[in-house]
Amino acid sequence: MNAPTKVKPINDLRSYIAALEANGVLKRVKAEVDWKYELCHVSKVNEEQKGPALLYENVKGYDIPVFTSAFTTPQRIAICLEQDPSLSMCQLSRKWMELTTKKMVKPVFVDKPPVMENVITGDDIDINMFPSPWFYPDDGGRFFGTSAFMVTQDPDTGWTNLGTYRAQVLGKDILGSQIIKGKHGDMHMKKYKERGELMPAAYVVGCDPVLFLTSSTLVSAQTDEYDVAGSLRGRPVEVFKSDLTGLTYPANAEIIAEGFVDPNELMEEGPFGEYTGYYSGNKGKDYPKPVLRIKRILHRNKPIMWSTTVGKPINDIHMIQSLNRTATLWHDLETMKVPGIQSVYFPAAATGRFWVIVSVRQMYPGHSNHVADAVLGSTTGHYGVKGVIVVDHDIAADDMDRVWWAMATRFDPKRSAQITQRGRSTPLDPGLPIEARDVTSRIVLDCCTPYEWENKPNEIFMDRSVLKKVSDRWNEYGFTGASPVAEMIDRLTRPEVIKGKGGK
């Protein structure tokens, strides 16, 4: 595998952009681009072609650049994680699982954080000083927060949460906040409401990209995302404590809009073209949203705005959800001691959320059902998942051609499909009526050959010794590069593990 071009450690958005440029996967757009519609449309077309990350250096009416398309390929995610750029999503997710099952790494507090190079207060506050894009014509307006997270804190325990809740510009000092019911930020807000107090909160734009990845990750309550990010980096995240809100912020953020949320103050927000490919936040149909009243804006000298396109797959959001939900589900199954897990995958094309595939080496009758039940009972899988596909160990969870083959040849609808009626849903699921999105049904598709069958179908396999010969002579046949046979040999040849002797 090819090692990434050596760059400085990634600790902020600027070092990530430098790393992308060093690896040849960043394009600087120097032509003037309008923040209203045009910027999003250029980015989306580029993403459909699997193009590079983009840095718009000439946004109409602004001297602040806008960065988009940060994570639309596994290679860019690997660079962000300081891993080998040739790793697949399943391999990256396994790395994530392995790192986060070790000890969490607490953040370190620093003096003179770069984000406080500029402090804006009072009448000078105007969130429109930043080039927040207007993405699609039917959106309700400009959105400051798409590649952003909200910082809140549990008033009882001090637990800090980073949550990816979109933020619409509703006024020069007002940001609409889609804090979905049941999310950790909502849990915090309920406590402040019971106390009759305002909730301190802040939106962070531009930071170490690992913080954005972890802010959109389903981690357990009372777990700080700063600790998770530290474990992924192998070093502490640099933070500081705000003298205005008392919250802990990333020191190297580009922009922070901080203030307070009144749990009793709600405003209409949206619509917004979401990651599902459909609009949400339709005025008159959805519940109104809480708002952040901005009391102070912090930003670095020459700040960089970070935004992500949304809409139909595949864009940053789908790739992020695919990575972190795959990784956290794998972490869940590992800590639940479910044996035999070979790989896990939330397909980005399925929005990185609603369907999950798990590969398992079966060891006992009902093992594949054990896996499916564990998925739906996990921290990651209990929320929003509508379908679980379980395949045998000879199929990688992200090998969609083989997954379809398993569905065709190892699946029987009567035996292999199980439907449950009630599971926790997301209000963003367009497959459910807008007035009834709290609960969804779920289906398990068990695409494994039953372990207990004595007479299993006779599968075709290649000869291991002949494949070894093919691998040795690969370049003699006129092919260039390393032989792909080494990675294929276990999948294409007869398994050497006999019944009852399986393992991880």
BELDA-V405022 format. One record per backbone hydrogen bond with DSSP energy under -0.5 kcal/mol. CO is the residue of the C=O (numbers start at 1). NH is the residue of the N-H. E is the energy in kcal/mol with one decimal. If there is no record, write none. Layout:
co=CO nh=NH e=E
co=CO nh=NH e=E
//
This chain:
co=2 nh=86 e=-0.5
co=9 nh=11 e=-0.7
co=12 nh=16 e=-1.5
co=13 nh=17 e=-2.5
co=14 nh=18 e=-2.2
co=15 nh=19 e=-1.9
co=16 nh=20 e=-2.5
co=17 nh=21 e=-2.4
co=18 nh=22 e=-2.5
co=19 nh=23 e=-1.5
co=20 nh=25 e=-2.6
co=21 nh=24 e=-1.5
co=25 nh=53 e=-2.3
co=27 nh=29 e=-0.6
co=27 nh=55 e=-2.3
co=28 nh=30 e=-0.8
co=29 nh=57 e=-2.5
co=29 nh=58 e=-0.6
co=33 nh=60 e=-2.5
co=34 nh=39 e=-2.1
co=35 nh=37 e=-0.9
co=35 nh=134 e=-2.0
co=36 nh=38 e=-2.3
co=37 nh=41 e=-2.5
co=38 nh=42 e=-2.7
co=39 nh=43 e=-2.1
co=40 nh=44 e=-2.8
co=41 nh=45 e=-2.3
co=42 nh=46 e=-2.3
co=43 nh=47 e=-2.5
co=44 nh=48 e=-2.3
co=45 nh=49 e=-1.1
co=46 nh=51 e=-2.8
co=47 nh=50 e=-1.9
co=53 nh=27 e=-2.8
co=54 nh=56 e=-0.5
co=54 nh=68 e=-2.6
co=55 nh=29 e=-2.4
co=55 nh=57 e=-0.7
co=56 nh=66 e=-1.8
co=58 nh=33 e=-2.1
co=59 nh=62 e=-2.4
co=63 nh=65 e=-0.5
co=65 nh=305 e=-2.7
co=66 nh=56 e=-3.2
co=67 nh=307 e=-2.6
co=68 nh=54 e=-2.0
co=73 nh=77 e=-1.6
co=74 nh=78 e=-2.6
co=75 nh=79 e=-2.1
co=76 nh=80 e=-2.3
co=77 nh=81 e=-2.1
co=78 nh=83 e=-3.2
co=79 nh=82 e=-1.4
co=84 nh=87 e=-1.8
co=88 nh=92 e=-2.7
co=89 nh=93 e=-2.5
co=90 nh=94 e=-2.0
co=91 nh=95 e=-2.0
co=92 nh=96 e=-2.4
co=93 nh=97 e=-2.7
co=94 nh=98 e=-2.7
co=95 nh=99 e=-2.6
co=96 nh=100 e=-2.6
co=97 nh=101 e=-1.1
co=99 nh=102 e=-0.8
co=104 nh=106 e=-0.6
co=108 nh=239 e=-2.6
co=113 nh=116 e=-2.0
co=114 nh=117 e=-1.8
co=115 nh=118 e=-0.6
co=118 nh=299 e=-1.9
co=120 nh=297 e=-2.3
co=121 nh=124 e=-1.5
co=122 nh=125 e=-1.7
co=126 nh=129 e=-2.1
co=127 nh=130 e=-1.4
co=130 nh=132 e=-2.5
co=133 nh=135 e=-0.6
co=133 nh=143 e=-2.3
co=134 nh=37 e=-3.2
co=136 nh=139 e=-2.0
co=142 nh=144 e=-0.6
co=142 nh=169 e=-2.6
co=144 nh=146 e=-0.7
co=145 nh=167 e=-1.8
co=146 nh=148 e=-0.7
co=147 nh=206 e=-0.7
co=149 nh=204 e=-2.7
co=150 nh=152 e=-0.5
co=150 nh=163 e=-2.5
co=151 nh=202 e=-1.1
co=152 nh=161 e=-2.5
co=154 nh=158 e=-2.3
co=159 nh=154 e=-2.7
co=160 nh=225 e=-0.6
co=161 nh=152 e=-2.0
co=161 nh=163 e=-0.6
co=163 nh=150 e=-3.4
co=163 nh=165 e=-1.5
co=164 nh=166 e=-0.5
co=166 nh=178 e=-1.8
co=167 nh=144 e=-1.2
co=167 nh=145 e=-2.1
co=168 nh=170 e=-0.8
co=168 nh=176 e=-2.8
co=171 nh=174 e=-1.2
co=172 nh=127 e=-2.7
co=173 nh=294 e=-2.7
co=174 nh=170 e=-2.2
co=174 nh=171 e=-1.1
co=175 nh=292 e=-3.0
co=176 nh=168 e=-1.1
co=177 nh=179 e=-1.7
co=177 nh=290 e=-0.6
co=178 nh=180 e=-1.0
co=180 nh=183 e=-2.0
co=183 nh=187 e=-2.1
co=184 nh=188 e=-2.2
co=185 nh=189 e=-2.3
co=186 nh=190 e=-2.3
co=187 nh=191 e=-1.4
co=188 nh=192 e=-1.8
co=189 nh=193 e=-2.3
co=190 nh=194 e=-2.3
co=191 nh=195 e=-1.5
co=192 nh=196 e=-0.9
co=192 nh=197 e=-2.7
co=193 nh=196 e=-0.6
co=198 nh=200 e=-0.6
co=199 nh=261 e=-2.8
co=201 nh=259 e=-2.7
co=202 nh=151 e=-2.9
co=203 nh=257 e=-2.4
co=204 nh=149 e=-1.5
co=205 nh=254 e=-0.8
co=205 nh=255 e=-2.3
co=206 nh=254 e=-2.7
co=208 nh=211 e=-2.0
co=208 nh=212 e=-0.8
co=209 nh=213 e=-2.1
co=210 nh=214 e=-2.5
co=211 nh=215 e=-2.0
co=212 nh=216 e=-1.0
co=213 nh=216 e=-0.6
co=214 nh=217 e=-1.5
co=215 nh=164 e=-1.0
co=217 nh=219 e=-1.4
co=220 nh=223 e=-1.3
co=222 nh=224 e=-0.5
co=224 nh=227 e=-0.9
co=224 nh=228 e=-1.3
co=225 nh=229 e=-2.7
co=226 nh=230 e=-2.0
co=227 nh=105 e=-1.5
co=227 nh=231 e=-1.9
co=228 nh=232 e=-1.9
co=229 nh=233 e=-2.2
co=230 nh=234 e=-2.1
co=230 nh=235 e=-1.1
co=237 nh=108 e=-2.5
co=238 nh=251 e=-2.3
co=238 nh=252 e=-0.5
co=239 nh=110 e=-2.5
co=240 nh=242 e=-0.5
co=240 nh=249 e=-2.6
co=242 nh=246 e=-1.2
co=247 nh=242 e=-3.1
co=247 nh=249 e=-0.5
co=249 nh=240 e=-2.0
co=250 nh=253 e=-1.3
co=251 nh=115 e=-1.9
co=254 nh=300 e=-2.1
co=255 nh=205 e=-2.7
co=256 nh=258 e=-0.6
co=256 nh=298 e=-2.9
co=257 nh=203 e=-2.6
co=258 nh=295 e=-2.8
co=258 nh=296 e=-1.8
co=259 nh=201 e=-2.1
co=260 nh=293 e=-2.5
co=261 nh=199 e=-3.2
co=261 nh=263 e=-0.8
co=262 nh=265 e=-2.3
co=264 nh=266 e=-0.7
co=265 nh=291 e=-0.7
co=267 nh=289 e=-2.9
co=271 nh=140 e=-3.3
co=272 nh=274 e=-0.9
co=272 nh=280 e=-1.9
co=274 nh=277 e=-1.9
co=278 nh=274 e=-2.3
co=280 nh=271 e=-0.7
co=280 nh=272 e=-2.1
co=282 nh=285 e=-2.1
co=282 nh=286 e=-2.1
co=289 nh=267 e=-2.9
co=290 nh=177 e=-2.6
co=291 nh=262 e=-0.5
co=291 nh=293 e=-0.6
co=292 nh=175 e=-2.1
co=292 nh=294 e=-0.8
co=293 nh=260 e=-1.7
co=295 nh=122 e=-0.5
co=296 nh=258 e=-2.7
co=297 nh=120 e=-3.0
co=298 nh=256 e=-2.7
co=299 nh=118 e=-1.1
co=300 nh=303 e=-0.7
co=305 nh=67 e=-3.1
co=306 nh=147 e=-0.6
co=309 nh=317 e=-0.5
co=315 nh=319 e=-2.2
co=316 nh=320 e=-3.0
co=317 nh=321 e=-2.8
co=318 nh=322 e=-2.5
co=319 nh=323 e=-2.6
co=320 nh=324 e=-3.0
co=321 nh=325 e=-2.1
co=322 nh=326 e=-1.6
co=322 nh=346 e=-0.5
co=323 nh=327 e=-2.8
co=324 nh=328 e=-2.7
co=325 nh=329 e=-2.2
co=326 nh=330 e=-2.2
co=327 nh=331 e=-2.3
co=328 nh=332 e=-2.7
co=329 nh=333 e=-2.8
co=330 nh=334 e=-2.3
co=331 nh=335 e=-2.6
co=332 nh=336 e=-2.0
co=333 nh=338 e=-2.3
co=334 nh=337 e=-1.1
co=337 nh=339 e=-0.6
co=338 nh=341 e=-0.6
co=340 nh=361 e=-2.6
co=343 nh=359 e=-2.9
co=345 nh=347 e=-0.7
co=345 nh=357 e=-2.9
co=347 nh=350 e=-1.0
co=347 nh=352 e=-2.1
co=348 nh=351 e=-1.5
co=350 nh=353 e=-1.1
co=350 nh=354 e=-1.1
co=354 nh=386 e=-3.2
co=354 nh=387 e=-1.7
co=356 nh=389 e=-2.7
co=357 nh=345 e=-2.3
co=358 nh=391 e=-2.7
co=359 nh=342 e=-3.1
co=359 nh=343 e=-1.1
co=360 nh=362 e=-0.9
co=360 nh=393 e=-0.9
co=364 nh=367 e=-1.9
co=366 nh=370 e=-2.1
co=367 nh=371 e=-2.1
co=368 nh=372 e=-1.9
co=369 nh=373 e=-2.8
co=370 nh=374 e=-2.3
co=371 nh=375 e=-2.3
co=372 nh=376 e=-2.1
co=373 nh=377 e=-1.1
co=375 nh=378 e=-1.3
co=378 nh=382 e=-1.6
co=380 nh=383 e=-0.9
co=382 nh=384 e=-0.6
co=382 nh=424 e=-0.6
co=386 nh=443 e=-2.3
co=387 nh=356 e=-1.9
co=388 nh=445 e=-3.3
co=389 nh=358 e=-2.5
co=390 nh=447 e=-2.3
co=391 nh=360 e=-2.4
co=392 nh=395 e=-1.8
co=396 nh=399 e=-2.0
co=398 nh=400 e=-1.2
co=399 nh=403 e=-2.1
co=400 nh=404 e=-2.4
co=401 nh=405 e=-1.6
co=402 nh=406 e=-2.5
co=403 nh=407 e=-2.3
co=404 nh=408 e=-1.7
co=405 nh=409 e=-2.1
co=406 nh=410 e=-2.8
co=412 nh=416 e=-3.9
co=413 nh=417 e=-1.3
co=416 nh=446 e=-2.7
co=418 nh=444 e=-2.6
co=420 nh=442 e=-2.6
co=421 nh=423 e=-0.5
co=423 nh=440 e=-2.5
co=424 nh=384 e=-2.4
co=426 nh=429 e=-1.9
co=428 nh=430 e=-0.8
co=429 nh=432 e=-1.3
co=433 nh=436 e=-2.4
co=438 nh=425 e=-2.3
co=440 nh=423 e=-1.5
co=442 nh=420 e=-2.4
co=443 nh=388 e=-2.1
co=444 nh=418 e=-1.8
co=444 nh=446 e=-0.7
co=445 nh=390 e=-2.2
co=445 nh=447 e=-1.1
co=447 nh=392 e=-0.6
co=450 nh=453 e=-1.3
co=454 nh=456 e=-0.9
co=457 nh=459 e=-1.0
co=462 nh=494 e=-0.6
co=463 nh=467 e=-2.4
co=464 nh=468 e=-2.0
co=465 nh=469 e=-1.7
co=466 nh=470 e=-2.5
co=467 nh=471 e=-2.5
co=468 nh=472 e=-2.3
co=469 nh=473 e=-1.7
co=471 nh=474 e=-1.1
co=473 nh=476 e=-0.7
co=473 nh=477 e=-1.4
co=474 nh=479 e=-1.2
co=475 nh=478 e=-1.3
co=484 nh=487 e=-0.6
co=484 nh=488 e=-0.8
co=485 nh=488 e=-1.0
co=485 nh=489 e=-2.0
co=488 nh=491 e=-0.7
co=488 nh=492 e=-2.2
co=489 nh=493 e=-1.2
co=492 nh=462 e=-3.1
co=496 nh=498 e=-0.5
co=498 nh=501 e=-2.3
//
